[in-house]
Amino acid sequence: MKDTVSEKKVSFESNSIKIAANLFYPAGFKQGDKPTPAIVVAHPAAGVKEQTAELYAKSLAEKGFITLAFDAAYQGESEGTSRGLEDPSQRVEDIRAAAGFLTTIKDVDAENIGVLGICASGGYSIVATATDHTIKALATVSGVDLGDWNRKGSDGKQDPKIIQGMLDAAAADRIAVLNGKAPGTFPIRPTPEEAKAAGSITYEGWEYYCTDRGQNPRQSNFTPLSSVERIASFYSPDFAYLIAPRPVLMIAGTDAQTLWMTKDAYEKANEPKELFLIEGETHVSLYDHVSQSVPKLDEFFKKNLN
């Protein structure tokens, strides 16, 4: 019988918040083996570790890496309130804390730790890698800047009135909370009817997160209105130049509505860098279509973590 990847539940702290994570070991790995390069895999906004992050983490463990998939603070099995909060500064710290945690594991080669950021974590991981030299190589899949997504829309063409309206609602909520009311939230998963009417990436997201394809009972289906103020001021590509001379790989689908955000970050990064486009794939399809992305990630990390 063929050996399989082994899994261990672990936890670590990020800004004093307990973070739940799954650690994956290559098949046949034994205690006392030579320390192995390791990769942090960070999930999309409002996702959980058991979704696309775990798929990539297991796939890369099968290639010989130790990998770590974790739930961001306020989400999944991790601690933190308000539940579902999307706080870019905390998400960046979660990635740095995950990389630091890996250095404490004796099986890990602490000098060879990489990060893979998916979707919004693609943006978060740019800032984390830029500011944490523990991280030796960065890859992103369908990477976006969540600030730009909210300010400009997934296609970059959103009416500016939309973000202004969201900020109005967040300001009103802040005042309401100061006057003793419960914090407000807004849903982030459309109904099937809304998804089909909106089309494109909205429907893609619904199909992944709201069906058996990727749905998980611990995923966030709402976010506090206070997330809006935090997200609106975030812009990760400004930090991309600081990553060099450490290498960057950015993977995206040619049909991704968000490709312009990956390209924006890529243009702001310095060499060594590579943009790897997969023909016909979309933003969400790369969450679980890994036949081309995983071999490319394997090649990249084996070249740069050794």
MIDREN-958900 format. One record per residue (C-alpha): residue number from 1; residue in three letters; x, y, z. Coordinates in pm, whole numbers, plus 50000, padded with zeros to 5 digits. Each point is the difference from the previous one (the first is absolute). Layout:
N
NUM; ALA; X; Y; Z
...
END
This chain:
306
1; MET; 50000; 50000; 50000
2; LYS; 50137; 50341; 49900
3; ASP; 50098; 50234; 50283
4; THR; 49791; 50315; 50031
5; VAL; 50065; 50348; 50132
6; SER; 49969; 50015; 50378
7; GLU; 49814; 50275; 50182
8; LYS; 50040; 50151; 50345
9; LYS; 49776; 50259; 50167
10; VAL; 50203; 50284; 50149
11; SER; 49954; 50356; 50123
12; PHE; 50205; 50315; 50044
13; GLU; 49942; 50359; 50108
14; SER; 49962; 50308; 49783
15; ASN; 49967; 50328; 50191
16; SER; 49894; 49789; 50303
17; ILE; 49723; 49832; 49798
18; LYS; 50008; 49621; 49987
19; ILE; 50021; 49883; 49640
20; ALA; 49885; 49650; 49901
21; ALA; 50202; 49825; 49732
22; ASN; 50066; 49669; 49828
23; LEU; 50360; 49891; 49943
24; PHE; 50066; 49757; 49714
25; TYR; 50302; 49773; 49967
26; PRO; 50118; 49823; 49683
27; ALA; 49917; 49631; 49972
28; GLY; 50251; 49787; 50186
29; PHE; 50150; 50291; 50196
30; LYS; 50151; 49879; 50327
31; GLN; 50104; 50189; 50309
32; GLY; 50373; 50054; 49982
33; ASP; 50006; 50028; 49621
34; LYS; 50195; 50289; 49851
35; PRO; 49818; 50333; 50062
36; THR; 49771; 50078; 49705
37; PRO; 49908; 50326; 49824
38; ALA; 49654; 50117; 50104
39; ILE; 49720; 50208; 49848
40; VAL; 49727; 50209; 50165
41; VAL; 49675; 49983; 49800
42; ALA; 49756; 50285; 50070
43; HIS; 49632; 49984; 49904
44; PRO; 49776; 50252; 49817
45; ALA; 49796; 50263; 50183
46; ALA; 49712; 49847; 50196
47; GLY; 50126; 49649; 49923
48; VAL; 50134; 49732; 50231
49; LYS; 50304; 49778; 49996
50; GLU; 49807; 49688; 49892
51; GLN; 49914; 50148; 49660
52; THR; 50247; 50097; 49726
53; ALA; 50282; 50063; 50251
54; GLU; 49989; 49639; 50117
55; LEU; 49989; 49870; 49643
56; TYR; 50317; 50189; 49914
57; ALA; 50164; 49916; 50332
58; LYS; 49939; 49626; 49954
59; SER; 50105; 50013; 49635
60; LEU; 50330; 50169; 50088
61; ALA; 50058; 49759; 50290
62; GLU; 49967; 49722; 49745
63; LYS; 50288; 50168; 49816
64; GLY; 50223; 49978; 50307
65; PHE; 49940; 50322; 50194
66; ILE; 49869; 50045; 50354
67; THR; 49700; 50229; 49966
68; LEU; 49777; 50198; 50234
69; ALA; 49641; 50107; 49928
70; PHE; 49836; 50218; 50265
71; ASP; 49676; 50184; 50074
72; ALA; 50045; 50376; 50012
73; ALA; 49921; 50175; 50326
74; TYR; 49624; 50052; 50049
75; GLN; 49923; 49721; 49754
76; GLY; 49956; 49622; 49995
77; GLU; 50135; 49824; 50310
78; SER; 50227; 50290; 50096
79; GLU; 49914; 50231; 50286
80; GLY; 49921; 50370; 49986
81; THR; 49693; 50223; 50002
82; SER; 49810; 50142; 49818
83; ARG; 49945; 49679; 49804
84; GLY; 50052; 50033; 49628
85; LEU; 50206; 50319; 50035
86; GLU; 50228; 50064; 49703
87; ASP; 50292; 50204; 50130
88; PRO; 50291; 50031; 49755
89; SER; 50256; 50092; 50265
90; GLN; 49904; 49693; 50205
91; ARG; 50000; 49778; 49692
92; VAL; 50354; 50114; 49919
93; GLU; 50108; 49925; 50356
94; ASP; 49835; 49656; 49980
95; ILE; 50227; 49911; 49707
96; ARG; 50310; 50130; 50175
97; ALA; 49903; 49812; 50316
98; ALA; 49947; 49681; 49797
99; ALA; 50347; 50030; 49849
100; GLY; 50147; 50063; 50344
101; PHE; 49817; 49698; 50140
102; LEU; 50154; 49778; 49731
103; THR; 50349; 50102; 50113
104; THR; 49927; 49846; 50341
105; ILE; 49930; 49654; 49856
106; LYS; 50315; 49787; 50002
107; ASP; 49892; 49815; 49684
108; VAL; 50000; 50328; 49805
109; ASP; 50301; 50156; 49833
110; ALA; 49962; 50343; 50158
111; GLU; 50217; 50161; 49732
112; ASN; 49768; 49886; 49721
113; ILE; 49643; 50112; 50063
114; GLY; 49770; 50116; 49722
115; VAL; 49649; 50141; 49982
116; LEU; 49713; 49932; 49763
117; GLY; 49717; 50255; 50012
118; ILE; 49669; 49929; 49826
119; CYS; 49758; 50275; 49892
120; ALA; 50000; 50275; 50268
121; SER; 50287; 49824; 50175
122; GLY; 50198; 50063; 49684
123; GLY; 49989; 50368; 50094
124; TYR; 50049; 49940; 50370
125; SER; 50299; 49774; 49933
126; ILE; 50172; 50272; 49797
127; VAL; 50007; 50225; 50307
128; ALA; 50091; 49713; 50232
129; THR; 50290; 49889; 49779
130; ALA; 50120; 50355; 49941
131; THR; 50029; 50060; 50374
132; ASP; 50108; 49656; 50126
133; HIS; 50335; 49866; 49884
134; THR; 49918; 49664; 50155
135; ILE; 49810; 49943; 49673
136; LYS; 50239; 49906; 49718
137; ALA; 49760; 49968; 49704
138; LEU; 49646; 50110; 49917
139; ALA; 49741; 49856; 49763
140; THR; 49643; 50111; 49942
141; VAL; 49704; 49835; 49828
142; SER; 49719; 50226; 49874
143; GLY; 50159; 50270; 50214
144; VAL; 49805; 50321; 50060
145; ASP; 50018; 50310; 50211
146; LEU; 49681; 49999; 50209
147; GLY; 50016; 50376; 50038
148; ASP; 49994; 50052; 49625
149; TRP; 49728; 49737; 49962
150; ASN; 49776; 50197; 50238
151; ARG; 50093; 50342; 49866
152; LYS; 49984; 49915; 49629
153; GLY; 49817; 49668; 49972
154; SER; 50134; 49665; 49885
155; ASP; 50024; 50128; 49641
156; GLY; 50139; 50342; 50091
157; LYS; 49692; 50176; 49861
158; GLN; 49780; 50043; 50306
159; ASP; 49813; 50328; 50048
160; PRO; 50187; 50202; 50269
161; LYS; 49664; 50064; 50167
162; ILE; 49992; 49638; 50117
163; ILE; 50304; 50022; 50229
164; GLN; 49880; 50339; 50124
165; GLY; 49667; 49844; 50093
166; MET; 50177; 49716; 50179
167; LEU; 50209; 50249; 50196
168; ASP; 49684; 50195; 50089
169; ALA; 49851; 49682; 50142
170; ALA; 50320; 49920; 50192
171; ALA; 50011; 50351; 50151
172; ALA; 49636; 49977; 50106
173; ASP; 50069; 49662; 50157
174; ARG; 50299; 50137; 50191
175; ILE; 49779; 50271; 50152
176; ALA; 49723; 49749; 50077
177; VAL; 50244; 49777; 50187
178; LEU; 50125; 50297; 50202
179; ASN; 49638; 50056; 50100
180; GLY; 49959; 49647; 50125
181; LYS; 49861; 49816; 49699
182; ALA; 50128; 49665; 49877
183; PRO; 50252; 50018; 49713
184; GLY; 49844; 49971; 49656
185; THR; 50091; 49741; 49738
186; PHE; 49934; 49941; 49634
187; PRO; 49974; 49674; 49805
188; ILE; 50282; 49900; 49767
189; ARG; 49835; 49696; 49839
190; PRO; 49733; 50074; 49739
191; THR; 49684; 49798; 49957
192; PRO; 49994; 49771; 49695
193; GLU; 49773; 50250; 49824
194; GLU; 50231; 50293; 50079
195; ALA; 50305; 49803; 49888
196; LYS; 49847; 49905; 49666
197; ALA; 49878; 50355; 49939
198; ALA; 50341; 50148; 50079
199; GLY; 50188; 49744; 49792
200; SER; 50376; 49971; 49959
201; ILE; 50206; 49990; 50318
202; THR; 49700; 50033; 50233
203; TYR; 49855; 49682; 49856
204; GLU; 50343; 49834; 50009
205; GLY; 50030; 50078; 50369
206; TRP; 49649; 49877; 50075
207; GLU; 50061; 49677; 49812
208; TYR; 50313; 49931; 50204
209; TYR; 49898; 50120; 50347
210; CYS; 49629; 49918; 49995
211; THR; 49995; 49651; 49848
212; ASP; 50162; 49667; 50080
213; ARG; 50294; 50104; 49785
214; GLY; 50159; 50204; 50280
215; GLN; 49743; 50088; 50266
216; ASN; 50113; 49961; 50361
217; PRO; 49784; 50050; 50313
218; ARG; 50268; 50219; 50161
219; GLN; 50041; 50246; 49713
220; SER; 49900; 50362; 50061
221; ASN; 49676; 50092; 49824
222; PHE; 49988; 50352; 50141
223; THR; 50247; 50264; 50110
224; PRO; 49972; 50284; 50253
225; LEU; 49952; 50344; 49849
226; SER; 50318; 50102; 50181
227; SER; 50192; 49789; 49745
228; VAL; 49924; 50260; 49732
229; GLU; 50210; 50278; 50156
230; ARG; 50293; 49765; 50046
231; ILE; 49987; 49862; 49647
232; ALA; 49946; 50334; 49825
233; SER; 50341; 50136; 50102
234; PHE; 50199; 49690; 49903
235; TYR; 50218; 49982; 49689
236; SER; 50257; 49722; 49991
237; PRO; 50179; 50053; 49662
238; ASP; 50183; 50301; 50146
239; PHE; 50206; 49753; 50205
240; ALA; 50084; 49758; 49719
241; TYR; 50335; 50163; 49915
242; LEU; 50129; 49925; 50351
243; ILE; 49991; 49623; 49941
244; ALA; 50301; 49995; 49765
245; PRO; 50251; 49841; 49981
246; ARG; 49776; 49722; 50128
247; PRO; 49803; 49839; 49713
248; VAL; 49632; 50045; 49917
249; LEU; 49770; 49781; 49790
250; MET; 49648; 50119; 49916
251; ILE; 49755; 49752; 49847
252; ALA; 49667; 50102; 49846
253; GLY; 49750; 49888; 49741
254; THR; 49984; 50179; 49666
255; ASP; 49622; 50028; 50042
256; ALA; 50009; 50129; 50358
257; GLN; 49798; 50317; 50050
258; THR; 50257; 50098; 50263
259; LEU; 50307; 49954; 49780
260; TRP; 50061; 50376; 49994
261; MET; 50076; 49990; 50373
262; THR; 50255; 49721; 49963
263; LYS; 50163; 50193; 49717
264; ASP; 50006; 50320; 50207
265; ALA; 50187; 49827; 50282
266; TYR; 50231; 49824; 49755
267; GLU; 50095; 50328; 49831
268; LYS; 50089; 50154; 50337
269; ALA; 50218; 49705; 50105
270; ASN; 50369; 49994; 49913
271; GLU; 50195; 49708; 49855
272; PRO; 50020; 49709; 50048
273; LYS; 49633; 49958; 49915
274; GLU; 49777; 49795; 49772
275; LEU; 49640; 50035; 49884
276; PHE; 49859; 49658; 49908
277; LEU; 49666; 50016; 49815
278; ILE; 49786; 49689; 49956
279; GLU; 49792; 50005; 49683
280; GLY; 49624; 49987; 50048
281; GLU; 50001; 50001; 50379
282; THR; 49808; 50258; 50204
283; HIS; 50049; 50150; 50344
284; VAL; 49805; 49735; 50191
285; SER; 50074; 49705; 49772
286; LEU; 50358; 50001; 50127
287; TYR; 49869; 49933; 50351
288; ASP; 49959; 49635; 49905
289; HIS; 50138; 49962; 49646
290; VAL; 50359; 49932; 50103
291; SER; 50137; 49782; 49721
292; GLN; 50217; 50284; 49865
293; SER; 50040; 50225; 50303
294; VAL; 50137; 49737; 50241
295; PRO; 50280; 49877; 49766
296; LYS; 50101; 50362; 49944
297; LEU; 50000; 50070; 50374
298; ASP; 50201; 49684; 50061
299; GLU; 50259; 50111; 49745
300; PHE; 50017; 50351; 50146
301; PHE; 50033; 49901; 50363
302; LYS; 50251; 49718; 49933
303; LYS; 50217; 50247; 49810
304; ASN; 49984; 50266; 50268
305; LEU; 49971; 49807; 50327
306; ASN; 50304; 49776; 50025
END
